[in-house]
Amino acid sequence: MEDAREVLSRLVTQRNILETGGGVGRGRYYRLSRPAYQMLVGSLRYHVDSRLADQNAKARILAALAEGPLANAELREITQLSRNQCFKLMAELRTSGEIEMRGSKRWARWHLCARA
């Protein structure tokens, strides 16, 4: 039986159906490539439950931050959210005490909060 990573890799490189995003390891994710999406336009009805999408983005952020601190631009790349959407999500995670900002301006990085 083929390993899932091999199948995903083949869908990226040989078939051009998927493209990768995020970092490496647990921060990596896959999404439908633009050519594959364009072939399916009209034959699919796409619906995203915004609550599930937010929970998914939060889970990706927390998993990526477990690997180390990240800048805002890196988080937007991982989540594929706009600047304002990412800001709102990070504010929610900060308010819940899960993450914190250290540094300022171009050196600002998000970190997981230490668990007591």
Secondary structure, 3 states (H helix, E strand, C coil): CCCHHHHHHHHHHCCCCEEEECCCHHHCEEEECHHHHHHHCCCCCCCCCHHHHHHHHHHHHHHHHHHCCECHHHHHHHHCCCHHHHHHHHHHHHHCCCEEEECCHHHCEEEECCCC
